Amino acid sequence: MMKSPTSQAVSRSRWSQPALRLALVLGAGLGSLPAVHAADLSWSGFATAGYAISDRSYTYERYVDRSGTFRRDSLAGAQLVAELAPRWSATVQATMAPSVSDDQRWDTRLQWAFLSYRLSNDTLLRAGKLRMPMYLFSENMQVGASYDVMHLPTEVYSTAPTNDYTGFAFSRNWSLAAGELGLEAYAGRTSLTARAQQGGASPGELHTRSGGVVLAYRHEDDVWRMGWQRSRIRVDGMGQGAGPLEPQQGGSDIAPGVPLGADSDGIDTRVALLGADLHFDSGLRVVSEYAWRHAANAVTPKNSQGAYLTLLRPVGKWTPYVTLARLLSERAARVAEGTRGGVDDQRSLSLGSSYSLSTNSKFKLEWMQVHIGTSSSLIDHSAGAGVVQHQNLNVLSASYSVAY
């Protein structure tokens, strides 16, 4: 499993050789570190080639339609760790993946770039480009070979306004009579270009200030987790009283159901999460997460809840699973917005399996059916979807993931 992450955007210029871009980004990151002996360096890598196709003409989750796409799940990454001293280390990770701000482009980005200082065996300080440790799979969410499901449920994993930040993190562990208790606190800032949907220009830069705390209890393979995060989001060019950009106008939500429009203080987003990953003697594994989000100061606040439940059980090299997921905006927002696409009312059922080709590589297959109720902000209305409600969407996916 990869070490705890960070994220930093690099130049968005359109280089012609993506592999060279990835190597240059890694080299630039290491070039900023103090010189270390070669024996103090370790490296790892990961990649996923994934294909998804639906039975609908409109676009779901940015890329998926009946034409099929490799963009939703495909990426490649590499990581370097430098042990600078007994208590000091530096980590750099770069990925090549579809752009977070432009559906038509691939970007090479620094995902992690941080310094670590270990005060003791139980206490760690980190500073730099970091990933918010909110979800059960935050650390390894891009390493497909480290989990068995095809795609971490968007109903929960799209809840926070951003997953990455530049700042600091503090973590402390306590050994208990049975298990271990861990506390993580973090704070920082993020700036990125708001996503431009198909047919629309980007509405500007998003500037986010975030902080949060996470408490986790681990006992053998079981994990219980709870977290709280608060973010203040400001969008360049959005003045006081500005209305939300509708998806039909080529706009962009900060997260599903959270509009860009806000008053002069920006959008105040608060997220609470609960999660559990439990293993039973029968071989059954139960994974579940619940997310609650409140967006204040938005012109049309859209508070929401998201949750999923996954059941898995290994059978030889196969690990079949079933996932039920739900994403629902509060009733007042659904009534106010109606069918305009800025709110969420959807549920999904996924049936799939992974097949372990080796200890560090997996092949995965999945069928997912999504039921759209009143509306879904995960549908790209700017692509001419029109009113999409009270209908099912089927998605077939296949992927190969490796970590080394």
Secondary structure in CASP SS format (residue, H / E / C, confidence):
PFRMAT SS
TARGET T0000
AUTHOR 0000-0000-0000
METHOD secondary structure of the structure
MODEL  1
M C 1.00
M C 1.00
K C 1.00
S C 1.00
P C 1.00
T C 1.00
S C 1.00
Q E 1.00
A C 1.00
V C 1.00
S C 1.00
R C 1.00
S C 1.00
R C 1.00
W C 1.00
S C 1.00
Q C 1.00
P H 1.00
A H 1.00
L H 1.00
R H 1.00
L H 1.00
A H 1.00
L H 1.00
V H 1.00
L H 1.00
G H 1.00
A H 1.00
G H 1.00
L H 1.00
G H 1.00
S C 1.00
L C 1.00
P C 1.00
A C 1.00
V C 1.00
H C 1.00
A H 1.00
A H 1.00
D H 1.00
L E 1.00
S E 1.00
W E 1.00
S E 1.00
G E 1.00
F E 1.00
A E 1.00
T E 1.00
A E 1.00
G E 1.00
Y E 1.00
A E 1.00
I E 1.00
S E 1.00
D C 1.00
R C 1.00
S C 1.00
Y C 1.00
T C 1.00
Y E 1.00
E C 1.00
R C 1.00
Y C 1.00
V E 1.00
D C 1.00
R C 1.00
S C 1.00
G C 1.00
T E 1.00
F C 1.00
R C 1.00
R C 1.00
D C 1.00
S C 1.00
L E 1.00
A E 1.00
G E 1.00
A E 1.00
Q E 1.00
L E 1.00
V E 1.00
A E 1.00
E E 1.00
L C 1.00
A C 1.00
P C 1.00
R C 1.00
W E 1.00
S E 1.00
A E 1.00
T E 1.00
V E 1.00
Q E 1.00
A E 1.00
T E 1.00
M E 1.00
A E 1.00
P E 1.00
S C 1.00
V C 1.00
S C 1.00
D E 1.00
D C 1.00
Q C 1.00
R C 1.00
W E 1.00
D E 1.00
T E 1.00
R E 1.00
L E 1.00
Q E 1.00
W E 1.00
A E 1.00
F E 1.00
L E 1.00
S E 1.00
Y E 1.00
R E 1.00
L E 1.00
S E 1.00
N C 1.00
D C 1.00
T E 1.00
L E 1.00
L E 1.00
R E 1.00
A E 1.00
G E 1.00
K E 1.00
L E 1.00
R E 1.00
M C 1.00
P C 1.00
M C 1.00
Y C 1.00
L C 1.00
F C 1.00
S C 1.00
E C 1.00
N C 1.00
M C 1.00
Q C 1.00
V C 1.00
G H 1.00
A H 1.00
S H 1.00
Y C 1.00
D C 1.00
V C 1.00
M C 1.00
H C 1.00
L C 1.00
P C 1.00
T H 1.00
E H 1.00
V H 1.00
Y H 1.00
S C 1.00
T C 1.00
A C 1.00
P C 1.00
T C 1.00
N C 1.00
D E 1.00
Y E 1.00
T E 1.00
G E 1.00
F E 1.00
A E 1.00
F E 1.00
S E 1.00
R E 1.00
N E 1.00
W E 1.00
S E 1.00
L C 1.00
A C 1.00
A C 1.00
G C 1.00
E E 1.00
L E 1.00
G E 1.00
L E 1.00
E E 1.00
A E 1.00
Y E 1.00
A E 1.00
G E 1.00
R E 1.00
T E 1.00
S E 1.00
L E 1.00
T E 1.00
A C 1.00
R C 1.00
A E 1.00
Q C 1.00
Q C 1.00
G C 1.00
G C 1.00
A C 1.00
S C 1.00
P C 1.00
G C 1.00
E E 1.00
L E 1.00
H E 1.00
T E 1.00
R E 1.00
S E 1.00
G E 1.00
G E 1.00
V E 1.00
V E 1.00
L E 1.00
A E 1.00
Y E 1.00
R E 1.00
H E 1.00
E C 1.00
D C 1.00
D E 1.00
V E 1.00
W E 1.00
R E 1.00
M E 1.00
G E 1.00
W E 1.00
Q E 1.00
R E 1.00
S E 1.00
R E 1.00
I E 1.00
R E 1.00
V E 1.00
D C 1.00
G C 1.00
M C 1.00
G C 1.00
Q C 1.00
G C 1.00
A C 1.00
G C 1.00
P C 1.00
L C 1.00
E C 1.00
P H 1.00
Q H 1.00
Q H 1.00
G C 1.00
G C 1.00
S C 1.00
D C 1.00
I C 1.00
A E 1.00
P C 1.00
G C 1.00
V E 1.00
P C 1.00
L C 1.00
G C 1.00
A E 1.00
D C 1.00
S C 1.00
D C 1.00
G C 1.00
I E 1.00
D E 1.00
T E 1.00
R E 1.00
V E 1.00
A E 1.00
L E 1.00
L E 1.00
G E 1.00
A E 1.00
D E 1.00
L E 1.00
H E 1.00
F C 1.00
D C 1.00
S C 1.00
G C 1.00
L C 1.00
R E 1.00
V E 1.00
V E 1.00
S E 1.00
E E 1.00
Y E 1.00
A E 1.00
W E 1.00
R E 1.00
H E 1.00
A E 1.00
A E 1.00
N C 1.00
A E 1.00
V C 1.00
T C 1.00
P C 1.00
K C 1.00
N C 1.00
S E 1.00
Q E 1.00
G E 1.00
A E 1.00
Y E 1.00
L E 1.00
T E 1.00
L E 1.00
L E 1.00
R C 1.00
P C 1.00
V E 1.00
G C 1.00
K C 1.00
W E 1.00
T E 1.00
P E 1.00
Y E 1.00
V E 1.00
T E 1.00
L E 1.00
A E 1.00
R E 1.00
L E 1.00
L E 1.00
S E 1.00
E C 1.00
R H 1.00
A H 1.00
A H 1.00
R H 1.00
V H 1.00
A H 1.00
E H 1.00
G C 1.00
T C 1.00
R C 1.00
G C 1.00
G C 1.00
V C 1.00
D C 1.00
D E 1.00
Q E 1.00
R E 1.00
S E 1.00
L E 1.00
S E 1.00
L E 1.00
G E 1.00
S E 1.00
S E 1.00
Y E 1.00
S E 1.00
L E 1.00
S E 1.00
T C 1.00
N C 1.00
S E 1.00
K E 1.00
F E 1.00
K E 1.00
L E 1.00
E E 1.00
W E 1.00
M E 1.00
Q E 1.00
V E 1.00
H E 1.00
I E 1.00
G C 1.00
T C 1.00
S C 1.00
S C 1.00
S C 1.00
L C 1.00
I E 1.00
D C 1.00
H H 1.00
S H 1.00
A H 1.00
G C 1.00
A C 1.00
G C 1.00
V C 1.00
V C 1.00
Q C 1.00
H C 1.00
Q E 1.00
N E 1.00
L E 1.00
N E 1.00
V E 1.00
L E 1.00
S E 1.00
A E 1.00
S E 1.00
Y E 1.00
S E 1.00
V E 1.00
A E 1.00
Y C 1.00
END
